[in-house]
Every structure is written in structure tokens, then in C-alpha cells.
Amino acid sequence: VWIFGYGSLVWRPGFEFTSRKVGFIRGYSRRFWQGDTFHRGSEKTPGRVVTLLEDCGACTWGVAYEVRGEQIAASLEYLNMREAVLGGYDTKLVKFHPQEKDAEEPILALVYIATPQNPSYLGPASEEDIAAQIIVSSGCAGHNIEYLLRLADFMRYFCPQAEDKHLFSIEEALISILPCLYYTEEPLEGT
């Protein structure tokens, strides 16, 4: 079984796997439209994490993990709790295209997608509003800023040929807001 990750799964799968491949799926765009009140946010300040939006001309880059034997049941049980129960995601089968030049046919992979029907779905917002929400959100897996920056780093280092305007414009908006949080006109005590 292959499992495709396009959010935090690209750097922290949380389950054992046999192999992994960087690549993409077609027909979807990655969007920070899913709310998170557990991993990267709280009930009071929900974080923003990614989901996929059907988009026939787009492709989304990420990592596919191959799980075999006993890894299958353990990984699916773990992901069902992490993505479906806690995250509100549904599963779907997609065709994964490995980045490798010698790759043959696409691989059928399982993917988790949050639909607008789930209670944590936040939907679209401006890049500045999404960045502002990410800045103030933190959950049991860490700060929402880490989630955004790690995803942007993954895209830069593993998929430099791919564009993800949504992701990088939110990162840019976040960086433009952050200096304002630490700026003060009065010197700090003891300096």
C-alpha cells in the first residue's frame, strides 16, 4: 500500500514504512483551508493546515510512503486517528507520479483530503489573514508557524522545479508580519 502525504506527512509521517518517493498527484491544489484545533491549534485559536482542492490543471507535490506487511494495519490505524478522527479528513485513491526519471507507471496511493463538509473546514481567506492566523496558533504537535515553514522548506529542497504560489505567498505574508511582533521603540530592560 502507498500513502501520499502533502502536509506534515512529508517531514513527520509518524509510522513505519518500507520506502518513500517524492513526486506529485494531478488534479489537486494544496490549500491552507482546513482548521486544526489539536495538532497545530486549539479550540480558542484554530491553526491552519493544508487540504486538497480539486483543480483539473494543477498538481500537488509531496511524498508517497510504501507500507508492507504488518506496517499496513499499524500505519492505517495511526493515520485514521491522526487524519480522520482528529483532523476531519476523508480518504481517496489517487495516481502518484514519482519524481524519479526512470519511474514507470503512476502508483495508486491513498490520500487524506478534508472536504468542505467537515466541521473544521475554514475555507478560503487572503494570504495575509491565513498568515495572521498561523502566527497565533499552536497545538500539541507544535506551533503552526513550524508547519508552514517546514512545508515551504520541503518544496524548496525536494521539489525546486515545482511552483506552489499559495504556499509561498502565505510564507511571504508571514515573514512580512513577524518583524512587527518583535519590534519595540523602547529598549528592553537590561540592554
C-alpha positions as CSV (number, residue, x, y, z in Angstrom):
1,V,0.0,0.0,0.0
2,W,1.2,3.5,-0.8
3,I,0.2,6.6,1.2
4,F,0.6,10.1,-0.2
5,G,1.4,13.0,2.1
6,Y,1.3,16.6,1.1
7,G,1.3,18.4,4.5
8,S,3.1,17.4,7.8
9,L,3.4,13.8,6.5
10,V,6.2,15.0,4.2
11,W,8.6,15.5,7.2
12,R,6.9,13.6,10.0
13,P,5.0,10.5,8.8
14,G,4.8,9.0,12.4
15,F,4.6,5.4,11.1
16,E,7.0,2.8,9.9
17,F,7.4,2.4,6.1
18,T,9.4,0.4,3.7
19,S,10.3,3.1,1.2
20,R,9.4,6.7,0.2
21,K,9.4,8.6,-3.0
22,V,9.0,12.3,-3.7
23,G,6.5,13.1,-6.5
24,F,3.1,14.6,-7.3
25,I,-0.5,13.9,-7.9
26,R,-2.5,15.7,-10.7
27,G,-5.9,17.3,-10.4
28,Y,-5.5,18.9,-7.0
29,S,-4.2,22.2,-5.4
30,R,-2.8,22.4,-1.9
31,R,-4.7,25.0,0.2
32,F,-4.4,26.2,3.9
33,W,-8.2,25.9,4.2
34,Q,-8.5,23.3,7.0
35,G,-8.8,24.3,10.6
36,D,-6.8,22.4,13.3
37,T,-7.8,22.5,17.0
38,F,-5.5,19.7,18.1
39,H,-2.1,19.4,16.3
40,R,-1.4,23.0,15.3
41,G,-4.1,25.0,17.1
42,S,-6.7,24.9,19.9
43,E,-10.4,25.4,20.2
44,K,-9.8,29.1,21.0
45,T,-7.3,29.7,18.2
46,P,-7.6,27.1,15.5
47,G,-4.5,26.6,13.3
48,R,-4.5,26.4,9.6
49,V,-3.3,23.2,7.9
50,V,-3.5,22.1,4.3
51,T,-6.1,20.1,2.4
52,L,-6.5,19.4,-1.3
53,L,-8.9,21.2,-3.6
54,E,-10.0,19.6,-6.9
55,D,-8.3,21.6,-9.6
56,C,-8.0,19.8,-13.0
57,G,-5.0,21.8,-14.3
58,A,-2.9,21.6,-11.1
59,C,-0.6,19.2,-9.4
60,T,0.5,18.8,-5.8
61,W,3.9,17.7,-4.7
62,G,4.6,15.6,-1.7
63,V,5.9,12.2,-0.5
64,A,4.4,8.7,-1.1
65,Y,5.3,6.1,1.6
66,E,5.2,2.3,0.8
67,V,3.9,0.2,3.7
68,R,4.1,-3.6,3.7
69,G,3.0,-6.5,5.8
70,E,2.4,-5.5,9.5
71,Q,3.2,-1.9,8.7
72,I,-0.1,-1.6,6.7
73,A,-2.5,-2.1,9.6
74,A,-0.4,-0.1,12.1
75,S,0.0,2.9,9.7
76,L,-3.7,2.9,8.7
77,E,-4.8,2.8,12.3
78,Y,-2.4,5.6,13.2
79,L,-3.4,7.7,10.2
80,N,-7.1,7.1,10.8
81,M,-6.8,8.7,14.3
82,R,-4.4,11.5,13.2
83,E,-6.1,12.5,10.0
84,A,-9.7,11.3,10.1
85,V,-10.8,11.3,13.7
86,L,-8.7,14.3,14.9
87,G,-8.5,16.1,11.6
88,G,-11.8,15.5,9.8
89,Y,-10.1,14.1,6.6
90,D,-11.6,11.5,4.2
91,T,-9.6,9.0,2.2
92,K,-9.4,8.8,-1.5
93,L,-7.2,6.9,-4.0
94,V,-5.1,8.9,-6.4
95,K,-2.4,8.3,-9.0
96,F,1.0,9.3,-7.7
97,H,3.8,10.2,-10.2
98,P,7.3,9.6,-8.7
99,Q,9.9,12.3,-9.4
100,E,12.5,9.7,-10.5
101,K,13.3,9.8,-14.2
102,D,13.1,6.0,-14.6
103,A,9.7,5.8,-13.0
104,E,7.3,3.7,-15.0
105,E,3.5,3.8,-14.4
106,P,1.9,6.1,-11.8
107,I,1.4,4.4,-8.4
108,L,-2.1,4.1,-6.8
109,A,-1.9,5.8,-3.4
110,L,-4.2,6.5,-0.5
111,V,-4.5,10.2,0.3
112,Y,-6.4,12.1,3.1
113,I,-8.5,15.1,2.0
114,A,-10.5,17.5,4.2
115,T,-13.8,18.4,2.4
116,P,-15.9,21.5,3.0
117,Q,-18.4,19.2,4.7
118,N,-16.2,18.6,7.8
119,P,-16.7,20.8,10.9
120,S,-13.1,22.0,10.9
121,Y,-13.1,23.3,7.4
122,L,-12.3,27.0,7.3
123,G,-12.3,27.6,3.5
124,P,-10.6,30.4,1.6
125,A,-9.1,33.6,3.1
126,S,-6.5,36.1,2.0
127,E,-2.8,35.1,2.3
128,E,-2.4,37.8,5.0
129,D,-5.3,36.6,7.0
130,I,-4.1,33.0,6.8
131,A,-0.6,34.1,7.9
132,A,-2.0,36.1,10.8
133,Q,-4.0,33.1,12.0
134,I,-0.9,30.8,11.7
135,I,1.2,33.2,13.7
136,V,-1.1,33.0,16.8
137,S,-1.8,29.2,16.6
138,S,-0.1,26.4,18.4
139,G,-1.2,22.8,19.3
140,C,0.2,19.6,20.8
141,A,2.4,19.0,17.7
142,G,3.9,22.4,17.9
143,H,3.5,25.9,16.6
144,N,1.6,26.5,13.3
145,I,4.5,28.6,12.0
146,E,6.7,25.5,12.1
147,Y,4.1,23.6,10.0
148,L,4.1,26.4,7.3
149,L,7.9,26.8,7.2
150,R,8.7,23.1,7.1
151,L,6.3,22.6,4.2
152,A,7.8,25.6,2.3
153,D,11.3,24.2,3.0
154,F,10.3,20.7,1.7
155,M,9.1,22.3,-1.5
156,R,12.3,24.3,-1.9
157,Y,14.7,21.5,-1.3
158,F,12.9,18.4,-2.7
159,C,10.8,19.9,-5.5
160,P,12.6,23.1,-6.6
161,Q,11.1,22.9,-10.1
162,A,7.5,23.0,-8.7
163,E,5.5,26.1,-8.0
164,D,3.1,26.5,-5.1
165,K,2.1,30.1,-5.2
166,H,-0.5,29.7,-2.4
167,L,2.1,28.2,0.0
168,F,4.9,30.7,-0.8
169,S,2.7,33.7,-0.7
170,I,1.5,32.8,2.8
171,E,5.1,32.3,3.8
172,E,5.9,35.7,2.4
173,A,3.0,37.3,4.2
174,L,4.0,35.6,7.5
175,I,7.6,36.9,7.2
176,S,6.4,40.4,6.5
177,I,4.2,40.3,9.6
178,L,6.7,38.7,12.0
179,P,9.1,41.6,12.5
180,C,6.2,43.7,13.7
181,L,5.7,41.3,16.6
182,Y,9.2,41.8,17.9
183,Y,9.7,45.5,17.3
184,T,9.6,47.9,20.2
185,E,10.6,51.5,20.3
186,E,11.7,51.3,23.9
187,P,14.9,49.4,24.8
188,L,14.3,46.2,26.7
189,E,15.2,46.2,30.4
190,G,18.9,45.5,31.0
191,T,20.0,46.4,27.5
